[in-house]
Amino acid sequence: MKAIELTPEHPVEEVRRLAERAERAGFDTIFASNHYNNRDPFQTLSSIAAATDSVQLGPGVVNPYETHPVRLASRMATLDELSDGRGVFGIGAGDASTLANLGVERDSPLRRVLETFKVAQQLWTGDTVDHDGTFRATDASLNYEVGEIPVYVGAQGPHMLRMSGKHADGVLVNAAHPADLSWSADRIEEGRSERPDDRGDLDVAAYASVSVAESEDRAREAARPPVAFIVGSTAPPVLDRHGLDHDRAERIGDAIERGDFETAFGAVTPEMIDAFAIAGTKATVADRIEEAMNHVDSFVAASPLGPDLETAIELAAEALETAAAE
């Protein structure tokens, strides 16, 4: 998988044009990020489906709290139909602080994600489902045929990584640095050791924040906002892995929570950018992607992409190609 994430913070028509450019540049999969304050990812992906020919399409990633899991399964199946079988189901637990803004408690995230995609797979094969677990569904079914849709789980913590290795078709590892990707690969392998033989191959992808530009400084500056959001919710052991200051990370998280983004972004250090993003010129990004690929099978270039999106798409595609050739 050579994938890119597009964020529907921009008008759908603009995202569709960026998707067309990404397909021409050689990306084979496009994920649309899912944030309630942006445009709807499924509607955005439906527009992209009409404008593209071969790229796989999926949300990156939806959570099973904002929408009932059976409804999610139907929305994903509809996208797969609209795209002539190009759907990829990106599913994850969602961000706890964002869900809290909606009054939603993210309870039992691992079980909820696992039950959601297992029920979806049953529905896609035509089964009628009765389910009573982290959510309820009685006599649920879809009254139309659905093809096979691969399930990719967005994962970062040890338990979600292990579960994904055992049960999913793919894993979207929320990390950019080789140290995090290596640690994640070990957790996935623990799950893969219990994977039934009939479950098929597992694709492990780095879902990495990328910022690329002709100017190293501009690329790194553009990486500040996503890195701030990552740092603000990063677990202490991960901060320790990179030797990052806990108090500073906490201050960044607090600033984001109160909406003081200028303070949060300004507090991001060069070391944080190095730990949680791949940022720089095409050559720098290609080298970092090559390092990441020692631990994964595939790569997703995720937001911000760069200070200029159209240029960044081209540069990111070229960097990926260079990394694959070396």
C-alpha positions in Angstrom: 0.0 0.0 0.0 1.3 3.4 -1.0 -1.3 5.6 0.6 -2.1 9.2 1.5 -4.5 10.9 3.9 -6.6 13.8 2.8 -8.3 16.0 5.4 -11.8 17.3 4.6 -11.2 20.5 6.4 -11.2 21.9 2.9 -14.3 22.0 0.6 -15.2 18.6 -0.8 -14.6 19.8 -4.4 -11.0 20.8 -3.4 -10.3 17.5 -1.7 -11.6 15.7 -4.7 -9.1 17.6 -6.9 -6.3 16.7 -4.5 -7.4 13.1 -4.7 -7.3 13.1 -8.5 -3.8 14.6 -8.2 -2.8 11.9 -5.7 -4.0 9.1 -8.0 -2.0 10.6 -10.9 1.1 10.9 -8.7 1.0 7.1 -8.0 -0.8 6.7 -4.7 -2.9 3.5 -4.6 -5.0 4.3 -1.5 -6.6 7.4 -0.2 -7.9 7.8 3.3 -10.1 10.7 4.4 -9.6 11.7 8.0 -12.6 11.7 10.4 -13.1 14.7 12.7 -16.6 15.9 13.6 -15.6 19.5 13.0 -14.6 18.8 9.4 -16.7 17.6 6.5 -18.1 14.1 6.5 -15.5 11.5 5.3 -17.9 9.2 3.7 -19.6 11.9 1.6 -16.1 13.2 0.7 -15.0 9.7 -0.3 -18.1 9.2 -2.4 -17.2 12.4 -4.4 -13.6 11.1 -4.7 -14.9 7.7 -5.9 -16.7 9.4 -8.8 -13.5 11.3 -9.8 -11.0 8.5 -9.6 -10.5 5.1 -11.3 -8.3 2.7 -9.3 -7.4 4.0 -5.9 -8.8 2.2 -2.9 -10.8 4.5 -0.6 -11.6 4.5 3.1 -12.1 6.5 6.2 -8.9 7.1 8.2 -10.3 6.3 10.7 -13.9 6.2 11.9 -14.8 5.3 15.5 -17.7 3.1 16.7 -19.1 5.6 19.2 -20.3 8.6 17.2 -22.3 6.3 14.9 -23.9 2.9 15.7 -21.6 0.1 14.4 -24.4 -1.4 12.2 -24.9 1.9 10.6 -21.2 2.2 10.1 -21.1 -1.1 8.3 -23.8 0.0 6.0 -22.1 3.4 5.2 -18.9 1.5 4.4 -20.7 -1.0 2.2 -22.3 1.9 0.3 -18.9 3.5 -0.3 -17.6 0.1 -1.5 -20.5 -0.2 -4.0 -20.1 3.4 -5.2 -16.4 2.8 -5.8 -16.9 -0.5 -7.6 -15.3 -2.5 -4.9 -12.5 -0.1 -3.9 -13.5 0.3 -0.2 -11.1 -0.1 2.8 -12.7 0.1 6.3 -10.4 2.1 8.5 -11.7 1.7 12.1 -10.2 2.8 15.4 -11.2 3.8 19.0 -11.3 7.5 18.3 -9.7 10.3 20.4 -11.0 10.2 24.0 -10.8 14.0 24.4 -12.7 14.7 21.2 -15.4 12.2 22.1 -15.7 13.8 25.5 -16.5 17.1 23.8 -19.6 15.3 22.4 -20.5 13.8 25.8 -19.5 10.4 24.7 -17.6 8.1 27.0 -15.0 5.9 25.2 -15.7 2.7 27.2 -14.0 -0.6 26.4 -12.3 0.7 23.3 -10.6 -2.6 22.3 -13.7 -4.7 22.6 -15.8 -2.0 20.9 -13.5 -1.9 17.9 -13.2 -5.7 17.6 -17.0 -6.3 18.0 -17.7 -3.5 15.4 -15.7 -4.9 12.6 -16.6 -8.5 13.4 -20.3 -7.6 13.2 -19.6 -5.6 10.0 -18.0 -8.6 8.4 -21.0 -10.8 9.3 -23.3 -8.2 7.8 -21.2 -7.9 4.6 -21.5 -11.7 4.0 -25.3 -11.5 4.2 -25.8 -12.8 7.8 -28.5 -11.6 10.1 -26.9 -10.5 13.3 -28.0 -10.6 16.9 -25.3 -9.0 19.1 -25.2 -8.0 22.8 -21.8 -6.8 23.9 -20.4 -3.3 24.0 -23.4 -2.4 21.7 -26.7 -4.1 20.9 -28.2 -5.1 17.6 -31.2 -7.4 17.1 -32.2 -9.1 13.8 -29.8 -6.7 12.0 -29.0 -7.3 8.3 -28.3 -5.4 5.0 -30.8 -5.9 2.2 -28.2 -5.6 -0.5 -25.1 -7.6 -1.6 -21.7 -6.5 -0.4 -18.3 -7.5 -1.7 -15.2 -8.3 0.4 -14.0 -5.2 2.3 -10.6 -5.3 4.0 -10.5 -4.0 7.6 -7.6 -1.8 8.8 -7.5 -1.0 12.5 -5.9 2.3 13.6 -3.7 1.3 16.6 -1.1 2.7 18.9 -1.4 1.0 22.3 -0.1 -2.5 23.0 -3.5 -4.2 23.3 -5.0 -2.7 20.2 -1.9 -3.6 18.2 -2.0 -7.2 19.4 -5.7 -7.5 18.7 -5.1 -6.1 15.2 -2.3 -8.6 14.5 -4.6 -11.4 15.4 -7.9 -10.3 13.8 -7.6 -7.6 11.2 -6.6 -7.5 7.6 -4.3 -4.6 8.2 -3.0 -2.3 10.9 -2.6 1.5 10.6 0.2 2.2 13.1 -0.1 5.7 14.4 3.6 6.4 14.4 6.4 7.9 12.3 9.7 7.2 14.2 11.6 3.9 13.8 11.7 3.4 17.6 7.9 3.5 17.9 7.4 1.4 14.7 9.8 -1.3 16.0 8.1 -1.5 19.3 4.7 -1.6 17.6 5.9 -4.4 15.2 6.8 -6.5 18.3 3.3 -6.1 19.7 1.7 -6.9 16.4 3.8 -10.0 16.1 2.5 -11.2 19.5 -1.0 -11.0 18.1 0.0 -12.5 14.7 1.4 -15.6 16.6 -2.3 -16.4 17.5 -3.7 -15.5 14.1 -5.6 -18.4 12.5 -4.1 -19.6 9.2 -7.4 -19.0 7.3 -7.4 -15.3 8.2 -5.0 -14.5 5.4 -2.1 -12.1 5.1 -1.7 -9.0 7.4 -0.6 -5.7 6.0 1.1 -3.4 8.5 1.2 0.3 7.6 2.9 3.3 9.2 0.3 6.0 9.4 2.8 8.8 9.7 2.4 12.6 9.9 4.4 13.9 6.9 5.3 17.4 6.0 7.4 17.9 2.8 8.5 21.0 0.9 11.3 22.4 -1.0 12.3 24.3 2.1 13.3 22.2 5.2 12.2 25.1 7.6 8.8 25.5 6.0 8.1 21.8 6.1 9.0 21.6 9.8 7.0 24.7 10.6 3.9 23.1 8.9 4.4 20.0 11.1 3.9 21.9 14.3 0.1 21.7 14.6 -0.3 17.9 14.1 2.7 17.3 16.3 1.2 19.4 19.1 -2.0 17.3 19.0 0.0 14.1 19.0 2.2 15.2 21.9 -0.8 16.5 23.9 -2.3 13.0 24.0 0.9 10.8 24.0 1.4 8.3 26.8 4.3 8.8 29.2 6.2 5.7 28.1 6.3 7.0 24.6 7.5 10.4 25.7 10.2 8.5 27.7 11.2 6.5 24.6 12.1 9.8 22.9 13.5 11.6 26.0 10.8 14.3 25.9 9.8 16.5 28.8 6.5 15.4 30.4 5.7 18.8 31.8 6.0 20.5 28.5 3.9 17.8 26.8 1.3 18.3 29.5 1.3 22.1 29.0 0.8 21.5 25.2 -2.2 19.2 26.0 -3.7 21.7 28.4 -3.4 24.6 25.9 -5.1 22.5 23.2 -7.9 21.6 25.6 -8.6 25.2 26.3 -8.4 26.2 22.6 -5.1 28.1 23.0 -3.6 26.7 19.8 -1.0 29.4 19.3 0.6 28.6 22.7 0.4 24.8 22.0 2.0 25.0 18.6 4.6 27.4 19.8 5.7 25.0 22.5 6.5 22.2 20.1 10.2 21.5 20.1 12.4 20.3 17.3 12.8 17.0 19.2 9.1 16.6 19.2 8.9 17.1 15.5 11.6 14.5 14.9 9.8 12.0 17.2 6.3 12.4 15.8 6.6 13.5 12.2 8.6 13.0 9.1 9.3 16.6 8.0 11.8 18.2 5.6 12.8 18.2 2.0 12.0 15.4 -0.4 15.5 13.9 0.3 15.0 14.0 4.1 11.5 12.6 3.9 12.7 9.8 1.6 15.4 8.8 4.0 13.0 8.8 7.0 10.4 6.7 5.0 13.1 4.2 4.1 13.9 3.9 7.8 10.2 3.4 8.7 9.8 0.7 6.0 12.3 -1.5 7.9 9.4 -2.2 10.3 6.3 -2.1 8.2 4.9 -3.3 4.9 3.1 -0.2 3.8 3.1 3.6 4.3 0.4 6.2 4.7 1.5 9.9 4.2 -0.8 11.6 6.7 -1.5 15.3 7.4 -0.3 18.0 7.3 1.5 16.8 4.0 3.2 20.2 3.7 2.7 23.9 3.6 1.4 23.7 0.0 -0.8 20.6 -0.5 -0.6 20.3 -4.3 3.2 20.4 -4.2 3.4 18.2 -1.1 1.4 15.4 -2.8 3.9 15.3 -5.7 6.9 15.5 -3.4 5.5 12.9 -1.0 4.9 10.5 -3.9 8.4 11.0 -5.2 9.9 10.5 -1.8 8.0 7.2 -1.4 9.2 6.1 -4.7 12.8 7.0 -3.9 12.5 5.2 -0.5 11.2 2.0 -2.2 14.0 2.0 -4.8 16.8 2.2 -2.2 
